[in-house]
Amino acid sequence: MTHMRLDNIKRKKLIPKNPSMRGKTLYILYKYDLESEELVSDGPFLSKDEAYEKMNSFLQQKVCSWVVVYNG
């Protein structure tokens, strides 16, 4: 297994369209739609609970989904 130093890891930055969301912690929900074979995103959410509730509803329907956190 290859080990990477933390300073060599590429980091992605989310720049929200809504200026009021800039600089805040944001939660993006991703799900993999098996019917269309596409990766679909929803959000950004300011509330962790809201993002996780939506993710859990997809998981209960057996839809692969996860939340990514972007720290502003």
N, C-alpha and C positions, 0 to 999 in steps of 0.2 A: 504494500500500500504506500502511496506517495504521501509524504508529509509536507504541508505548506506552512510557511511562516505567516503569522497574522498580517504582517505588513505587506505581503505579496498578494493577498486576496483582493480581487476586484470587487468593489462595492458599487451597487447601483443606487441612484438617488432618484426619488420620486419628486417631481415638481408638479403640484396640483394646479389645475386651472383656476380654481377658486382662491383668490388671494387670502381670504380669511383662514384657510387651512394650512397655509405655509408656516413652517417652523413648529408644527405640532406633530404628535405621534399619530400616524394614520394606519388603518388596517384595511388591507385589500383581500377580498375573498376570491379564490380561484376554484373553479370546478371543471372537471373533464366531462364533457357531454359525449356519451357513447354513441348516441344516434347520429350526430353530425360529425363526430370524431374531431371536436374542436375544444381548445382550451378557452374558457369563458371567464371573464373577471367581473366583479361587482364591487362597487364602492367608489371612492374611499369612504370609510367609516371613521368617525371620531371616537365612537364608543366601542371598546373591546367587547363588551357584552353583546352588543347588537351584531357585530361581525361573527362572534362565536355561536350565537343563537341561530343565525342563518346557516352557518356551516353545519351545525348539528342537525338542522332540519334536512339538509341535503344528505348527510351521512345516514340518517334514519331511512331515507329513500334509497340507500345503497348507491349513492352517487359520490364518486371520489371528489373530495373537496378539502381545501386547506386555507389557512389565513397567513398572510405575510405582513409583518410589522415593519413600517418605515418610521424611523425616529427622525423628526424634523430637526 
